[in-house]
Amino acid sequence: MIIGIPKEIKNNENRVALTPAGAQELIKRGHVVYVQATAGVNSGFADAAYEAVGAKMLPTIEEVYAIAEMIIKVKEPIEPEYKLIRKGQLVFTYFHFASSEPLTKAMIESGAICCAYETVERADRSLPLLIPMSEVAGRMSIQEGLYFLEKPRGGKGILAGGVPGVKPAKVLVIGAGVVGTAAARIAAGAGADVTICDISLPRLTYLTDVMPKNVKTLMSSEYNIREELKTTDLVIGSVLIPGAKAPKLVTRDMLKDMQPGTVMVDVAIDQGGCFETSHPTTHENPVYYVDGMLHYAVANIPGAVPYTSTLALTNATLPYAIQLANKGWRQACKDNAELAKGLNVVEGKVVYKSVADAWGLKYEPIEL
């Protein structure tokens, strides 16, 4: 198969979809890998490193899309890329269709096969291609949140761990999945007073057993969230419903009871956000105020640490990419139920129910 690795063009997206080591694994199985020039530079991988393992370099994104049977990316295609994607082309990347109607319609019109990292799902309901970036985003959410909690950055001016005689910052983590657990662990390590809430009592029981003593668990409800927000300094939104829009768990009317300068980090923004007042931001302009609350809603948080993120992403995606390349998408998805769940839009049809529901489109289950 001919595989194309374009350079990411989303704002400050410094990751690349495949490392030279990953390219080598595909090439030694008989596939041809084309990489856009400088695609890996911001992640620490020079063009020469790809050429050394047998990849072929192309100067423009247009040439990569034109030649490739399968495109492997990091982030969803953005508007300048829509016209480059053609009928029958396999695109393997994060799509997050439920957060973008224009993207969904563009991919339907393209006739491409869209296999989304975020909905590849194991039998135990875990999401193997979302986990590594969720780990990064969870850790980064605290790193960025504490940075913006500093007074010169617009926050309250509170130190995470406090000092003797002064209480630490209060951190509320909404959602106890991969992102929320990683966030709570890093916040606890910084010495903060952490509360993590979720609707799963078994999950909270587990976290009570394994988390440090400065992490408390709380059943998630509108009442409990509203009460916690009154004294919270940093809020992390980390709720995920696979393939669907995130529920709005912090509404605008809740902000009136919060303290000015509270920092709100919405890690769920890729799926529409779990704060009613969230809208996507970029690493270039990451924050904005609503009713005195500082919102951070960068849609590609792991892009800020591209070396770590690229290695972690390739570790997870490569086994699936090899299956798609070796067998073709149809046979690979027939043989592997995990991959089949990654199919969202196929040749003009929406084949993932949550995406169809998000935009009122016809859902057509795929028959492999």
N, C-alpha and C positions, 0 to 999 in steps of 0.2 A: 504493500500500500504506500501511496505517496502522502507523507505527513507534513503539515505546515505549522510552523511556530512563529506567529506574528509578534511584533513588538507591541506591548500594551500602550494604549493611547489615552486611557482615562487619567484624569488629573492626578499627578503624583503617584501613579501606579508603577512602582519600580520592580515588581516581581516579573518573572518570566515563567512560562508554563512547564518548561523542561530543562533540566540541567544537562551538561555535557554527558554525564554518566547515564542519564536517562536516554539521551539520544543514542548513545552507544548500544544500549540494550535493544532498542528497536532496530538499529542498523544491522546488528549481528544476526537478527532474525530475518533478514532479507528485505527490510523496508527501507525506503528512501526518505530522509529527513531534510527538509528545507527550513532554514532559520533566517529570519529577517536580520540584516546587519544591525549590530549593537543591541539586539533584543535582550541579551543577558548581561550587558555591561553594568547596569545599575544594581544588579543582584550579585555582582562580583565575578561574572563569567564572561571572559573575553571571547570575541569571535574566533580567535585562534584555537581556543579550547574545544569549540564545536568542530572546527575543521580537522583538528587532530584525531577525532574519533570517527571522521568520515561524513559528517553533515555537510550539506551544501549551503552556501550563504547567498541570499538574494538581497538586493539593495532596497526594495520598496515593499510596502505592505500589500500593494495591489498585485505584485508578482507572486507573493506567497499564497494569497487567497486564490489566484487564478490557477495555480498548478496543483494545489493540494486536494486530495480526496477526503482527508480528515484534517480539520483544524483543531489544534489543542491550544487553549487559552487559559488565562487566569480569571479575568473578569468578563462580564457580559459584553457583547458587542455594543458599541455606542453608535449614534446616528451615522457618522462618516463610514462606518463599516457595513451598515445594512445592505448597501447596494453591491458590496463585494461578495456577499454570501449567495451561493447559487443553488438551484434545484438539485437535490440528491447529495449535496455535500454534508458530511457529518461534522458537527461542531460539538466539541467536548469541552465544557467549561462551567463556571458558575453562571447561572442565568438569573435566578430570583425573579421569575416571570410575574409572580403575584404582586410585585412592587412596581411594575412598569407595563402599562397597557400599550404604549407605542412600541416597545420592544417585542411584546407578545405578537402584536399584529404584523410587525415587520418580519418576524421569523415565520409566521404563518404564510405570508405572501411570498417569502423566499423559496418555499418548498424544500427547505433543508431538513436534516434530521438533527434535532437538538437534544443532546444527552446532557443533563444537568448534574454537576457534581453533588449539589446539595440534596438531591432526592434519591441518589443511590443508597439503598437501604438494606441492611442485613435482616435476617430472620428475627433477631432480638430487638429490632426497631432502632438500632444504632445507625449512625450516618457516617460511614468510614471516611468519606472524602470531605466532610464538613468538620470532623473532629480536629484535625491538625490546625486548621485556621481558626477554629473556635478556641482552641488552647491559646493560640497567639493573641487573638482578640480579647479574650478574658484577662490575660495578664496585662496587655496594653491598656485596657480600659481603666485599670487602677493607676497605672503609670501616668496616663494622660489626665485622668481625673484629679489626681493629687497635684499635678503640675498646675492645672487651672484653678485649683482651690487656693493657690497662693494669691495674695492680695494684688500684686502687680499684674497678674493674669486675669483678674476680674472676680476672683473668688472671695471667700470669707477671711482668708488669711489664717488658716488653721493648719497646724502640723499634724500629720497623720497619727503619729505615736504619742503626741503630747510630750510632756517632760514631768519629772517628779513634782507633784503638787498641782499639775494642770491636766485635765482630762484629755484623752485622745480624741481624734475626729470620729464621728459616727458615720458608718458606711452602711447603706441599705442595698442589698443585691436582690433583685426581683427575678426569680427563675433559677433553679438549682441544677440545670443541665451542665454541659461541658463548659460553656462560657462562664456561667454563674459560679460554678465550683472553682474554676481557675481564678476568677476575680476575688472570691472570698478568701482563697488561700494566700494570694499576694497581699491583699489588704490586711489580713491577719499578721502576715510576716512584717508588715510595716508598722505594726503596733496599734492599728485602729480598733475601734469597738465595732464589730461587724455583726449585722443581722442578715441572714439569707432566708428568703421565703419561697415557697413552692406549694402547689396543690397536691403533691404526692407525699402522703405521710410516710410510706416506706423509704422514700428518698431522704426525707428530713431525718428519719431515724438513723439511717446510714451516716449522714453527714454529722449528726450529733456524736456518733461514735468515733469518727476519724478526724474531725476538724480540731484545731487548737481551741483552748478554753475561751479565747476572746471572740469566738464565732458562736452566735446564738441562732437557733432555727425558729421559724415562725410560719404557721399555716397562712398561705396567701389568700386574702379576701379583700374586698374593697375597703371594708372597715379597718382592717389591720394595716393595710398600706397607707390609708389616709392618716391614721394615728402616728405611724412611724415617720412619715414625711415631715411632720411638724418639728422634729428635733434632729433630722438627718442633715449631714453636711455634704455627702456625696451619694448620689443614687446611680446604680448601674442597672439598666434594663437589658435583660438577657433571656427573653422569652422566645421560644421557637415552636411553631407548628409546621412540620415539614411541608414545603411547597406552597404553604398558604400565607395569607397576610397575618402579621402579628396582631394580637388583640391589644386594644388601647387600655392599658392597666393604670396609667397615670393620666387623669383627665385635666383639662385646663383649670377647672374650678378647684382642684386640689392645690394648685400653686399658691392660691391666696393665703393658705395656712402655713406655707413654708417660709423659711428665713431667707431674706435677700442674700444673694451670693452663693446659694446652694448650687452645686455643680451636678448636672444631669447628663449622664453618658448613655446614649441609646445604641447599644450594640445590635439591636434588632432592626436597625434602619434599613438593612439590605432587604428585609421582608416587610417594609412599610413603616417600621418603628412601633414601639410599645408605649410611647408617650404621645398623647394627642397633639402636643405642641412641637413635635419633631418634624424636621425636614432634612433631607440629605445635605451634608456639607463636605468640604474637601480638606485635604491636609494643608492646602494653601490658605483657606479661610475656614478653620475648623469649628468656630464657636459663634453663638449669637445669644441675645437675651430675649426672654419672654417673661413679662411680669416680674422682672428682677432676678430670674433664675438663668444661670449660664448653661446653655445647651451645647453639648458636643455630640455630633451625629455624623461623623465621617463614615462614608459607606465602604471604605476599603482600608480599615484600620491596619491589617497586617502588611499593607504596602509600605508602611514606614520602616519596617525591619525586613527588607526584601531578601537578604542573604539567608537568614533563619527561615523565613516563610517559604522561599522557593525550594529549599532542601526538604522541608517538612511536607510541602504539597506534592513534590515529585515522588517522595517515598510512598505516599498514599495513592496517587493517581496512576502511577506507572503500571502496576499489575493489570488494572482495568484497561488502560490504553493499549497494552500488549494484546489483550484478548480481542479488543475491537479491531486492531490492525491485522491480527492473524486470521480471524474468522470473518471479518466484516460485521457490521453492526447488527444485522438481523440474526445471524447464527449465534453471535456472541451473547445477545440478549436472550435468545431462546435457551441457550445453555446455562445462563447465569441469571437467576431471578433478581439478584442485587442490581445488576446492570439494567435489567428491563425496567426497574422502577425509576431509573434515571431518565428514561424517555419522557419528554414533556410535550414536544411538538414534532410531528413526523409528517413530512410531505403535505403540509397545509392543514393537518388535523391536530387538534389538541387532545392528547392522549393521557394527560394527567389531570385528575378530577379537580384538585384544588385550584389549579390554574384556570380551568374552565369556569369554575364557580366564581373566582375572583373578578372576572370580567364579563360574566353572563354569556359565555360562549358555549357552543355545543361540545359536549364531552364524547369522544369516540374511543372506547377501549381498543387497544391495539391487539391484533391477532398475529402472533409471531409464527 
